[in-house]
Amino acid sequence: MNNDNKDLDSKPHKFKPKNKTTARYFDKTVDESEVKKIKLKREKDQKFSGEVIHVESKAKPLRKLLKNAKKTLPPRNSKIPKEILERHARGPQIETSGVKTKFFKEKLKKREIYHEYAAEQAARTEILLREDAGFIVPDEGERTVKYRQSEIAENVDITTASKLFKLNLEFGPYSMRYTRNGRHLLLGGRKGHVAAFDWVSKRLHCEINVMEEISEVSWLHIETMFACAQKNWVHIYDNQGTELHCVKRLYRVNKMEFLPYHFLLSCASTQGYLSWLDVSIGELVGHFNTKLGDIRMMCSNPSNGVLCVGGGKGVVTMWSPKVREPLAEMLCHTTPMSALAVDPKGQHLVTAGLDRTIKVWDVRELSGPLAIYKLKMAANELDVSQRGVLGFATGNVCSMYKNLIVGEDKDPYLRQVCDDFIYGLHFCPYEDILGLSTAKGFQSMIVPGAGEPNYDAREVNPFQTKTQRKEYEVHALLEKIPPELITLNPNEIAGVDVPTLQEKVDAKKEIFFVKPPQIDFKSRHKMKGRGGTVKAARNKQIVKDMARKEFIADIRLKKKEIIAETKLPESENFIPLEKSKPTVLDRFKPKKKKTKA
């Protein structure tokens, strides 16, 4: 063996790499076996990557890698199908032939470019939405109305078929509510029976009998609390059936709606009172009489939080907790109304009256009806799904229309005959399920294409855990919207109050024409011989003169401030009067006095 090999075998050596960057990893002395392991590992990494990357020059191979990566990625300007683009387009472009000036023509062209870009980006986002809402497509000569629920259950998957069930209960008629994520169901019977459970897994949370009449039930911001409008007052329970609060200020309540973004439990009573209870602090933020009598129809607009109330005169009124007068009034029917609903997007209002019609209105414009459905009987319950399926009940028959706005379908999409009169009808969020509460219990229907297949887990999560529920509650409390922002147009908060700004400008200008205030001075009554009318008049005149001088001094200061604010900056071409060229008229100017040194 050579002497070098003997040194390697006998003594441990210190590995000194040439590069400074790798030297810090090999500061300590190592054996030869460890050195071989490190070399083998490097060779494997080089074989795996396909090229050797030196530590001294990192920039060049990194650029090559990035170039290769760009070739493998899909191109950004890939073509989008015309069908998807037309779905997100805003209609034909604006014609600029009638526009006179070039400035406005270019402005309109820029706006069209922005609209096209927005439609293209919206079409590209559909790549992330992998689930599609599938409606029933019948064969030639067939009608979807004839399909029964048993036939639909046989042709769907096992999980969807298990969601079709029926509960026979003896304490009806029942009212029902789903949670925002569509996972939990709450039932309240007129004879005092209350049940809360996870209807997907059929796991019961609680089941109690309050021994009082229940007119309405509602979930709060999470599934661990719910409210029951009992005979006299509103009671709040947890998911174990324990009573948490009894709100005696909410008396004889008929209808309840919970606003999740405002944490407000809105109630309508038999005496015509509307109330808003902030459940986060336990106080009423609004409570007044609407003078509409017994309120039996009420729903909330999810987009702005406004309450829509229907009456016996066929008029829909819209209310806010901080305004005692209705924000808007709409004459929807010439006969008394029978049902009322707003779609989940908050764009369309659906009303039903005793004239046996259902009308669809645009809430944003408050103009004429968009569609009219004519029925054989008056509808007593209404609801709209997330995908625009209209469901209504006439007696014990439940019918559905697939197109909410179009209204061209002569035949309904589906129809179901129940055992008894229908008292409650709600679509389950993010599920193709329709819940029906009758006088004898509860039953569900499978409605293909009714629910939204793609949910936002940050907004609502049907599969949330206990820790996720706690985090959601904290974030919702931090992001709570104050009740003062409940208006018809929620974008008003981002605008400028132009009339108020103009009033401020006019108020500043009026300072130049303000008259001095009148002074009503009464001198003190003195004893006989101590004063007289002449002395009192002189004192009065002195007080008036002092007040006038103070007023004039204040006006001068304010004038100087206003002039200084509106004074134009001196430009290069501006020459003050003192530095102007001498003219013939200078002899008429007053001469300056010379100061003695």
C-alpha positions, 0 to 999 in steps of 0.5 A: 500500500502507498503512504497516502493510503496508509495515512487515510486508513490510520488517521481521520482526515478533514474533507475540504471542498473547493467551494465555500458554500459547501464547506460549511456542511463539512466542518468536522472530521469524518471517516472515509466511509462517510465520504463515499456515502456523500459522493454516492448520494451526489451521483444519484442526485445527478442521475435523477435530475439529468444534469449536473448543477455546480454550486459556484454558478447557480444562475445559468442552470436555474434559468435552463430549468425554468425554461424547460418548466415553462414548456411543460406548463399549459399555455395561458392563451389556450382557447376557451370553448365558445359555449362557456364564453357565451355563458359569462358574456355581457351581451353584444358590444356597444356601438360607438357610431353615435358617439360624437367625441373621440374621448368618449369613444375610447372610453367605451372601447376600454370598458368593452376590453375590461368586460371581455377580460372579466368574462374570459377570467370567469370562464377560466375559473370553471376549470376548478369547478369539477362537479356539474349539476345534472338535471334529468334529461328525458327521452323522446316522448317522455315527461319528467313529471311522470317520474316517481321518487321510487324510480329516481332512487333506483337509478341514482347512487347509494348515498343519494338514495339513502337521503330519501326517507320519511318520518311519521310524527304525531305532534304536527303540523311541523315547521322545518329549517336546514343549516347553512351548510345543509348538514343538520335539520331542525323540526318543530311541531305545533304541539311542542315537539322539537328535534334536531339531528344530522339528517345525512348520518341520521344521528340525533342531537336532541329531542324534547317536548316544551309543552307549549305551542311552537309556531316557528323554529330557526338555527342560529349561526352554528348548529349548536344553538337554535331558537323556538318561537313558543306560545308567548316568548322566544326560547333559545336552546343548545344542541343537547336540549338545554334552555339557554335564554328566554327573550321576553321582549320578543312576544307572540312571534309568528316568523323568524329569520336569522341573518348570519353576517349580521348575527341578527335574529329577526322576528315578526309578531302577531301584533305587527311588530318587527324585532332584530335581536343581536345574538352576540350581545343579547340586545335588540337593535330594532323594535317598532310597529309596522302597522301591518297587523298580523304578519304571517309572511316574511323572508330575508334577502341574503344579499343585503339583509333587508326583510321582505314582508307580505300583507293582505293587500298584495303589497310587499314592504322592505324593512331595515332595523334602523329605519322605522318606515319601509325602504320600498313598497311593491304592489305585487298582486291585486289579491291577498298574498299567500307565500313569499320567497327570495332566491339565495343570490338575492336577485329575484323575489317570488310571490304567490297570491290568491289570484292563483298566480306566481310572479317573479320580480327583479329586486334590483330594479323593482319593475314589472314581473319577469315571469308569471306562472298560472296555477289551478290552486293558490300556492301556500309555500314557496322556495328557490334552490341554489340552481334556480329551481322553483318549488311550491306547494298547493295543498298536499301537492308539491311541484317544481319548475326548472327555469325560474326566470324563463317561465316557458315550461308548460309542464313542471319538472317534478311533482310529488303528492304527500299524505297530508297538507304541506306546512313547510318547504325548503331546499337543502343547500349543496344537496339535490334534496327538497324537505317537506314538513306536513301535518303528519311528519317530515319527508324528503324528495330527490330533485336532481340538479337543485343544489350547488355541487361546488361549495366554498369551504371557507364560506360554508363547509358541510364536512367541518370538524369541531375545531373548524366550527370554532374557528368559523365562529371566531372569524364570523364574530370578527367580521360581523357587519353592523346593522346600520349597513342594512340598506337596499343598495349595499354599495352605498357605503363605498360612494361619496355623499355629493349633496352634503359636500356641495352644501359644505362648499355653499356654507363657506361662500355664505360667510361673505354675506352673513349679517351680524346677530341681533343683541337683545340687551336688558340692563339691570334695574337699579334703585331710584336715583342710581341710574336713568334711561340715558345711561341704560341706552348708552350701556346698551349701545356700548355692548352692541358696538363691542359685539359688532367689532368682534363679529367683524374681526371673526369674519375677516379671519374666516375670509382670509382663510377661505381666500388662502385656500382658493388662491391660485399658485403664482405661475411664471407669466404672472406679474404682481402689480407692484413689480409691473411696468410703469404706465401713464396712470402711475401718477394717480397712485398714492405716493409712499412715505419715505422713512427717515433713517 
